Amino acid sequence: MGYVMRVRLASFCIGAATASCAGLYILHKDYKFAYQSFSQQMNDLHKSLESRISSLEKLRQTETSEQVAAAEQSSD
């Protein structure tokens, strides 16, 4: 009976270790995929925000130059 119990215990430990390794591998892949997805979303958001800021700066420059031109015409 002692031999059978040792074999069962060894089999259980090997199965638990195998399941643990498989679970950790799946969690690692899931974490890596989630990180890449989040990183891509943040990069897209940053590019979108950067383009909005540059277009607003261009708009502000054109408005400023128009105001300067109008001020010069009114002073003449």
Secondary structure, DSSP 4 states (H G I P E B T S, - for coil): -HHHHHHHHHHHHHHHHHHHHHHHHHHHHHHHHHHHHHHHHHHHHHHHHHHHHHHHHHHHHHHHHHHHHHHHHHH-
